[in-house]
Amino acid sequence: MYWRPITSTMASTLASAAAALLLTGIGHAQTEPSNALARDIFKELVEINTTESVGNVTAASEAMAQRLRAAGFPAEDIQILGPNDRKKNLVVRLHGSGKHKPVLLIGHLDVVEARREDWTADPFKFVEKDGYFFGRGTQDMKNGDAIMVTTLIRLRKEGFRPSRDIILALTADEESGSSNGVEWLLKNHRDLIDAQFVLNHDGNAITSDHGKPLYFEMDGTEKVYGDFLLTATNPGGHSSLPVPDNAIYRIAAALDRLAHYDFPFELNAVTRGYYQRMATIETGQRAADIKAILQAPPDKQAIERLSRDAIDHSIMRTTCVATRLDGGHANNALPQRARATVNCRILPGHSPEEVRRTLIDVFADPAIKVQYIDNQGEVRDAASDYRGYPPPPLLPEVVKPLDKLVAQMWPGLKVVPAMSAGASDGFYTSAAGLPTYVVGGIAIDKDNIRAHGRDENLGVESFYRGNEFFYRYLKTITSH
């Protein structure tokens, strides 16, 4: 995800959002039992460190299992399993009538690294301040984990018997690491999570502007994730004898060329449908530009203007950005080696190997080696030829209740099928033949997209409303 710094508009954004909620009669106080429970679970999850470096996903799985057992779930319906002691996944099943095949809910428990010195407060302390919840994972994605667990507990306590089994899998290593939980479960225990379709909560769904909801996004496809390692080597020598053939300079020059390179503009069936719908929502120059890029050929100036927005830029093309840099071995020696990691989010239809070869052309330096880092962390000379998955069919049992509920909770808001500019565990479920849809009810202002960023936070009312939305939606699609 892209993120932007917190701005001075946040206070007014919250006030506007709160006013809008009260006007529609769907504001939820913390004292409402289901929201109090969701907040308590949210806090517990945020304060369990689940980073790759020092965290423990198993601890989070066990904490959620304990809550589910306390809510009355039988021990045999709760599984904690995985490849090692730190990376165990939670799988729980709420049994239904069996009238339909199960629905699988997925969410990852791991979070991106967060250093205390970079944050205003401890990233692994759950803080409520100025109408926001702060902490690592508040946007990506312990909010969704807490909401899904809360929803299952509510349904269980109500004695609700769904028309299909509801399976929840909370898993490891979506962000990093070599033990991806969804992949591991599909390979080793598919029977536990096999389903007719999948709901992935890994997305905010509603984009807002100063608290005003703009549209409700349901992702039906996503980009392909790819990491690439750049390496430059040199014999080195004494730093008093500088030479132009410096490994760090070579890497820096290559990254500068990447910073000024744009992959070609491209729309696929999903992103074209997204912009066709957005053309009816937006106004002014932006609406005109959207219509212009839908023409054949697309208008280049319209593409350029839209590309100034980070989200549009990422939707319309493959993107690659430098994320890590390392070089040299001593302060008084010329660097013998310099390396950089480039992270790419690749449009469906294009492979990591295709992108690796494009990077080689962009860098235009035969002295720089460009390798691929696979999902297990292994560095390879060639990349995968995987080209993404086609979008799933828009199942009526998924889409029709969604349209109806969104209209009830956010009158006038349109549901827009879209492509995620990031990547998620939907990669694995979709590849396994399980139609996967990103559906949540969290609203995030477009000036406060802070997943993976410093001082990650989520609006309090947004969380509570998302909690109510998911409960209503899941109950609707699994009712008789």
C-alpha positions in Angstrom: 0.0 0.0 0.0 1.0 3.6 -0.4 0.8 5.9 2.6 0.8 9.6 3.1 1.9 11.6 6.1 -0.7 12.7 8.7 -1.9 16.2 7.8 -3.5 19.0 9.7 -6.8 18.0 8.1 -7.1 14.9 10.3 -9.0 16.6 13.1 -11.6 18.1 10.7 -11.7 14.8 8.8 -12.7 13.0 12.0 -15.3 15.6 12.9 -16.8 15.4 9.5 -16.9 11.6 9.6 -18.4 11.6 13.0 -21.1 14.1 12.0 -21.9 12.0 8.9 -22.3 8.9 11.0 -24.6 10.5 13.4 -26.7 12.0 10.6 -27.2 8.5 9.1 -28.0 7.0 12.5 -25.3 4.4 12.3 -22.8 5.8 14.8 -21.6 3.3 17.3 -20.4 4.1 20.8 -17.7 2.1 22.4 -20.2 1.0 25.1 -22.1 -1.0 22.5 -21.2 -4.6 23.5 -20.0 -5.8 20.1 -17.8 -2.8 19.7 -16.4 -3.0 23.2 -15.5 -6.7 22.4 -14.0 -5.8 19.0 -11.9 -3.0 20.6 -10.7 -5.3 23.3 -9.6 -8.0 20.8 -8.1 -5.3 18.5 -6.0 -4.0 21.4 -4.9 -7.5 22.4 -3.8 -8.2 18.8 -1.9 -5.0 18.3 0.0 -5.5 21.5 1.2 -9.0 20.5 4.3 -8.4 18.4 4.0 -10.5 15.2 6.9 -9.1 13.2 9.2 -11.4 11.3 12.3 -10.3 13.3 11.2 -10.9 17.0 7.5 -11.5 16.9 5.4 -14.6 17.4 2.3 -15.3 15.3 1.6 -18.4 17.4 1.0 -16.2 20.4 -1.7 -14.3 18.5 -3.3 -17.5 17.2 -3.4 -18.9 20.7 -4.9 -15.7 22.2 -7.7 -15.7 19.6 -8.3 -19.4 20.1 -8.8 -18.8 23.8 -11.4 -16.1 23.1 -13.2 -18.5 20.7 -13.2 -21.3 23.3 -14.5 -19.0 25.9 -17.3 -18.1 23.5 -18.4 -21.7 23.3 -16.6 -23.0 20.2 -15.8 -26.7 20.8 -12.1 -27.6 21.0 -12.4 -29.9 18.0 -13.5 -26.9 15.8 -10.4 -24.9 16.6 -7.0 -25.8 15.1 -3.6 -24.2 15.8 -1.1 -25.6 13.3 1.9 -24.6 11.3 5.4 -25.4 10.2 7.2 -24.2 13.3 6.7 -22.9 16.8 6.6 -19.2 15.9 4.4 -19.5 12.7 1.3 -21.4 13.7 -2.0 -20.5 12.1 -5.5 -20.5 13.6 -8.3 -22.2 11.8 -11.8 -22.2 13.3 -15.1 -23.5 11.9 -18.7 -22.4 12.7 -20.8 -25.3 11.5 -23.8 -24.6 9.4 -26.6 -26.7 7.9 -24.6 -27.8 4.9 -27.0 -26.4 2.4 -24.2 -24.7 0.6 -20.4 -25.2 0.5 -18.4 -23.3 3.1 -17.2 -19.7 2.9 -13.6 -19.1 4.0 -12.5 -15.9 5.7 -8.8 -15.1 5.7 -6.6 -12.6 7.4 -3.0 -12.4 8.3 -1.7 -11.9 11.8 1.8 -10.8 11.0 2.7 -7.2 10.6 5.5 -5.1 9.0 8.5 -4.2 11.1 8.2 -1.0 13.2 11.1 0.6 15.1 10.4 2.5 18.3 12.7 5.3 17.4 10.7 6.0 14.2 7.4 6.3 15.9 5.9 9.0 18.2 4.9 6.3 20.6 5.6 2.5 21.1 4.2 0.9 17.9 3.2 -2.2 19.9 1.1 -0.3 22.4 -2.5 0.3 21.5 -3.3 4.0 22.0 -6.6 5.8 21.5 -6.1 9.5 20.8 -7.9 12.3 19.1 -10.5 9.9 17.6 -7.9 7.4 16.3 -6.4 4.0 17.3 -2.6 4.0 16.9 -0.4 1.0 16.7 1.3 -1.3 14.2 -1.4 -3.3 12.4 -4.3 -0.8 13.0 -4.7 -0.5 9.2 -2.9 -3.6 8.0 -4.6 -5.7 9.1 -5.3 -6.5 12.8 -8.5 -4.4 12.5 -9.9 -7.0 10.1 -8.7 -9.9 12.3 -10.4 -8.4 15.3 -13.6 -7.8 13.4 -13.8 -11.3 12.0 -13.2 -12.9 15.4 -15.8 -10.6 16.9 -18.3 -11.5 14.2 -17.9 -15.3 14.8 -18.2 -14.8 18.5 -21.4 -12.8 18.0 -22.9 -15.5 15.7 -22.0 -18.3 18.1 -23.5 -16.5 21.1 -26.7 -15.8 19.2 -27.0 -19.5 18.3 -27.0 -18.6 14.6 -26.9 -21.6 12.3 -25.6 -20.5 8.9 -26.6 -22.1 5.6 -22.9 -23.0 5.0 -20.0 -23.6 7.3 -18.0 -20.4 8.1 -14.3 -21.0 8.3 -11.9 -18.4 9.6 -8.1 -18.8 9.0 -5.8 -16.3 10.7 -2.3 -16.9 9.3 1.4 -16.1 9.3 3.9 -14.5 6.9 1.8 -12.5 4.5 4.1 -9.5 4.9 7.4 -11.3 5.0 9.0 -14.6 6.0 9.2 -18.0 4.4 6.2 -19.7 6.1 3.1 -18.2 4.5 0.2 -19.6 6.4 -2.4 -19.8 3.6 0.1 -21.5 1.3 1.0 -24.0 4.0 -2.6 -24.8 4.8 -3.5 -25.3 1.2 -0.6 -27.7 0.7 -0.9 -29.6 4.0 -4.5 -29.3 5.2 -6.7 -28.1 2.4 -9.6 -30.1 3.8 -9.7 -27.6 6.8 -10.1 -24.5 4.6 -11.7 -25.8 1.3 -14.6 -23.5 0.4 -16.9 -22.3 -2.4 -15.4 -18.8 -2.2 -13.1 -16.7 0.0 -13.6 -13.3 1.7 -10.3 -11.6 2.3 -10.5 -8.7 4.8 -7.1 -7.4 3.7 -8.3 -4.0 2.4 -10.0 -0.9 3.7 -12.8 -0.9 1.1 -14.0 2.7 1.5 -11.9 5.6 0.4 -13.0 8.9 1.9 -12.1 12.6 1.5 -12.2 14.7 4.7 -14.6 12.1 6.2 -16.9 11.9 3.2 -17.1 8.4 1.7 -16.3 8.4 -2.0 -16.8 4.8 -3.1 -16.9 1.3 -1.8 -14.2 -0.9 -3.4 -14.4 -4.7 -3.8 -11.1 -6.1 -5.1 -11.5 -9.0 -7.4 -7.9 -9.2 -8.6 -4.5 -7.9 -7.5 -0.9 -7.3 -8.6 1.8 -9.9 -8.4 4.5 -9.3 -5.7 8.1 -9.4 -6.7 11.4 -8.6 -4.9 14.7 -8.1 -6.8 18.2 -7.9 -5.5 20.7 -5.5 -7.2 24.4 -6.2 -6.6 27.5 -4.3 -7.6 31.0 -5.5 -6.7 34.5 -3.9 -6.9 38.0 -4.8 -5.7 37.9 -1.9 -3.3 40.9 -0.3 -1.9 42.1 2.6 0.3 39.6 5.4 0.6 42.3 8.0 0.0 42.5 6.8 -3.6 38.9 7.2 -4.8 38.0 5.8 -8.2 34.9 6.5 -10.3 34.1 2.7 -10.5 32.6 2.7 -7.0 30.0 0.0 -6.2 27.8 2.3 -4.2 27.8 4.9 -7.0 26.8 2.3 -9.5 23.8 1.2 -7.3 22.9 4.8 -6.7 22.9 5.7 -10.4 20.8 2.6 -11.2 18.2 3.5 -8.6 18.1 7.1 -9.9 17.3 5.8 -13.3 14.6 3.6 -11.8 13.1 6.7 -10.0 12.7 8.4 -13.3 11.2 5.4 -15.1 7.5 4.6 -15.5 6.3 1.3 -16.7 3.9 1.5 -19.6 0.3 2.6 -19.0 -2.1 -0.4 -19.2 -5.7 -1.1 -18.3 -7.1 -4.6 -17.9 -10.8 -5.7 -17.7 -11.0 -5.0 -14.0 -9.2 -1.6 -13.9 -11.1 -0.5 -17.0 -14.3 -1.3 -15.3 -13.1 0.5 -12.2 -12.4 3.7 -14.1 -15.7 3.4 -16.1 -17.5 3.4 -12.7 -15.3 6.2 -11.3 -16.1 8.4 -14.3 -19.7 8.5 -13.1 -18.6 9.4 -9.5 -15.8 12.0 -10.0 -16.3 15.5 -11.3 -14.4 18.3 -13.0 -10.9 17.7 -14.5 -10.5 14.4 -12.8 -13.7 13.0 -14.4 -12.6 14.4 -17.8 -9.2 12.8 -17.4 -10.7 9.4 -16.5 -12.9 9.5 -19.6 -9.9 10.5 -21.7 -7.8 7.5 -20.6 -10.6 5.2 -21.5 -10.5 6.3 -25.1 -8.5 4.5 -27.8 -5.8 5.7 -27.9 -5.8 7.0 -24.3 -4.9 10.7 -23.9 -1.2 11.0 -22.7 -1.7 14.3 -20.9 -4.7 12.8 -18.9 -2.5 9.8 -18.0 0.2 12.2 -16.8 -2.2 14.2 -14.7 -3.8 11.2 -13.1 -0.4 9.6 -12.5 0.5 12.4 -10.0 -1.8 10.7 -7.6 0.1 7.7 -6.0 -3.0 5.4 -6.1 -3.9 6.1 -9.7 -0.2 5.7 -10.6 -0.1 2.3 -9.1 -3.4 1.1 -10.6 -2.4 2.0 -14.2 1.0 0.3 -14.4 3.5 -2.0 -12.9 5.4 -0.2 -10.2 8.9 -0.8 -8.7 10.5 1.1 -5.9 13.8 0.8 -3.9 13.1 -0.4 -0.3 16.5 -1.4 1.1 20.1 -0.3 0.6 23.4 -1.7 1.9 27.0 -1.1 0.9 30.6 -1.0 2.1 32.5 -2.7 4.9 34.5 0.1 6.5 34.5 3.9 6.8 38.0 4.2 5.4 37.8 1.7 2.6 36.3 1.8 -0.9 33.1 -0.4 -1.0 33.8 -3.9 -2.3 30.1 -4.6 -2.5 26.8 -2.6 -2.6 23.3 -4.0 -2.8 19.8 -2.7 -3.0 16.4 -4.4 -2.8 13.7 -3.3 -5.3 10.1 -4.2 -4.6 7.7 -4.5 -7.5 3.9 -4.8 -7.8 3.3 -6.3 -11.2 0.1 -6.0 -13.3 -1.6 -9.3 -13.9 -0.6 -10.6 -17.3 3.1 -9.8 -16.7 5.6 -12.0 -15.0 8.4 -11.3 -12.5 10.9 -12.5 -15.0 9.6 -10.1 -17.6 10.0 -7.3 -15.0 13.5 -8.5 -14.0 14.6 -8.1 -17.7 13.0 -4.7 -17.9 15.0 -3.6 -14.8 18.2 -4.8 -16.4 17.4 -2.5 -19.4 16.5 0.4 -17.2 19.7 0.2 -15.1 21.7 -0.1 -18.3 24.8 -1.3 -16.4 26.2 -4.7 -17.1 28.2 -4.5 -13.9 25.0 -4.7 -11.8 23.6 -8.1 -11.3 19.8 -8.3 -11.0 18.4 -11.4 -9.2 15.0 -12.5 -8.0 14.1 -13.2 -4.3 11.5 -15.9 -4.2 8.8 -16.4 -1.5 11.2 -18.5 0.6 13.8 -15.8 0.6 16.1 -17.6 -1.8 18.0 -15.5 -4.3 17.7 -16.8 -7.9 19.3 -15.7 -11.2 15.9 -16.0 -12.9 12.5 -15.0 -11.7 9.1 -16.7 -11.8 7.0 -16.8 -15.0 3.8 -16.5 -13.0 1.5 -13.9 -14.6 -1.2 -13.4 -12.0 -4.7 -14.8 -11.9 -7.8 -13.9 -13.9 -10.5 -12.1 -11.9 -13.2 -14.5 -10.4 -16.8 -14.4 -11.6 -18.9 -11.9 -9.6 -21.0 -14.5 -7.7 -24.6 -13.2 -7.1 -24.4 -14.5 -3.5 -21.4 -12.2 -2.9 -22.3 -9.1 -4.9 -26.1 -8.7 -4.5 -26.1 -8.6 -0.7 -23.1 -6.3 -0.8 -24.8 -3.8 -3.0 -27.9 -3.8 -0.8 -26.0 -3.5 2.5 -23.7 -0.7 1.3 -26.8 1.2 0.1 -28.3 0.8 3.6 -25.2 1.8 5.6 -23.8 4.4 3.1 -26.7 5.8 1.1 -25.7 6.8 -2.4 -22.3 5.1 -2.2 -21.5 2.9 -5.2 -19.7 -0.5 -5.1 -16.8 -0.4 -7.5 -15.0 -3.7 -8.6 -11.3 -3.0 -8.5 -7.8 -4.3 -8.6 -5.6 -4.1 -5.5 -2.5 -2.2 -6.1 -0.7 -4.3 -3.5 -0.6 -8.0 -3.0 -2.3 -10.3 -0.5 -2.9 -13.9 0.5 -5.6 -13.9 -2.2 -2.7 -14.8 -4.4 -2.7 -18.4 -2.9 -6.4 -18.9 -2.7 -7.1 -17.7 -6.2 -4.3 -19.8 -7.6 -5.9 -22.8 -5.8 -9.1 -22.2 -7.6 -11.0 -20.6 -4.8 -12.7 -17.4 -6.0 -11.5 -14.6 -3.7 -13.0 -11.2 -3.0 -11.6 -8.5 -0.8 -14.5 -7.3 1.3 -14.4 -5.2 4.4 -16.1 -2.1 5.7 -13.3 0.0 6.9 -13.1 3.7 5.7 -9.8 5.4 5.5 -9.3 9.0 4.3 -7.2 9.3 1.2 -4.8 11.6 3.0 -4.2 9.1 5.8 -3.3 5.8 4.1 -0.6 4.7 6.6 -0.3 0.9 6.2 3.3 -0.1 6.7 4.1 3.5 7.7 5.1 5.6 10.7 2.4 6.2 13.4 -0.1 3.8 11.6 -3.6 4.6 12.8 -7.3 4.0 12.2 -10.3 6.2 12.9 -12.3 4.9 15.9 -15.7 5.3 14.3 -14.4 3.8 11.1 -13.5 0.6 13.0 -16.8 0.4 14.8 -18.8 0.9 11.7 -16.7 -1.7 9.8 -17.3 -4.1 12.7 -21.1 -3.7 12.3 -20.9 -3.9 8.5 -19.0 -7.2 8.4 -21.4 -8.8 10.9 -24.4 -7.8 8.9 -22.8 -8.9 5.6 -21.6 -12.3 6.8 -24.9 -13.0 8.4 -26.8 -12.1 5.2 -24.7 -14.2 2.9 -25.0 -17.2 5.1 -28.6 -17.0 6.1 -31.2 -19.6 4.9 
